Amino acid sequence: MTTFPEPETKSFFATDKRLLFILLCLITLLLLYIKIAFIENETAAFEFLQDRPEGMILKIIAGLKLFSIPLIYLWKFTVIAFVIWIGCFMFGYRVTYTQCWGVVIGAEYIFLIPEVLKIMWFMVIETDPSYNDIGAFYPFSLMHFFDYYSIDKRWAYPLRALNLFEIVYWYMLVMGINHYARKDQQYVWIIVSCSYILLFFLWLLFYVMVYD
């Protein structure tokens, strides 16, 4: 009897990587522009500084943020995909670096949700925030259990980084790698834990130690 190979299950992670990357950059650009133009630029601090040299510096920084989106994503995806690919290689999983890159791009879409929630929060609920309020806010993060103005500022970024969406990101990485590896998902969790998650916590530890 002739046997046929099992057809590959369709997955979001198998979508064309260039399309995913371009779409991600465009959505991020749109969300960042809305946040800068309709939230940050409307704060009292920015209005006070907009006719001063400091205001011009803030505008330049905002412009650099917009134009640097593709470069930041390229660097981030390249590093994370390499770390996960090394993890797959060490555990004997035949997942290519290109496939890992696609998984990382797909998983990154989860971080668009908190940006949308942040925009909605400051445009609908807290409509008169300070510039620091905007920087301190991150939906469903540990920062909500602390007072941003009283804690040591070295902890501000780690407390924002430890959030619900980060955990969902780990799950999406596992789902993406499992889509290509097609093996026990428990071992995929070990791979992601020993590669990306370990790197993530080491980065937070490094940030806290070197923060000045």
C-alpha positions, 0 to 999 in steps of 0.5 A: 500500500502506498503511503503519503506524507502527512500534510503540514497543518496550516499555522499562523507561524507558517505565513510569509515572513516578509509579509508578517514583518512588514505588517508588524512594522506598519501596525507598530508605526501607526500605534506609536504615532497615535501614542505620540501625537494624541497622548504624549504631545498633549501632556502639560509637560510637552506643551510647556516645552514645545517652544523651548530647545527641550521640546525640539529634542523630544520631537527629534527623539519621537521621530527617531523612534518612528524611523528606527522600528524596522531596525529594532525589530530586525535586531531583536528577532535576529538575537532571539531567533538565534538563541531559540535555534541554539536551544533547539539544536542542543536538544536535537530538534530539527528546526531551522534558523529561518523557522525560528525567525518566523516564530519570533515574528509571529509571537511578537504580535501579542505585544501589540495588544498592550499598546492598543490598551495603553492608547485606549486607557489614556484617550478614554479613561485617564485623559489628563496624564503626566508624561511620567504616567504614560511611561510608567503604565503597562497593562497587566504588569507588576508595576501596578502593584508599586508606586512608580514615583516612590520606587527606585527607578532601576526597578521600573523597567523590570516591573513593566517587563514582567507582565501577562503578555510576556507569559503569553509570548512564551506560550506562543514561542512554544506553539510556534516551535512545536508547529515545526518540531512536531514533538512532545510539547513538554520538551519544547517548553524546556527548550524555550525555558533554557533559551529565551526565558533564561536570557530574558531574566538574565537581561533583567538582572543585568539591567538592574545591576548596571542601572545608574 
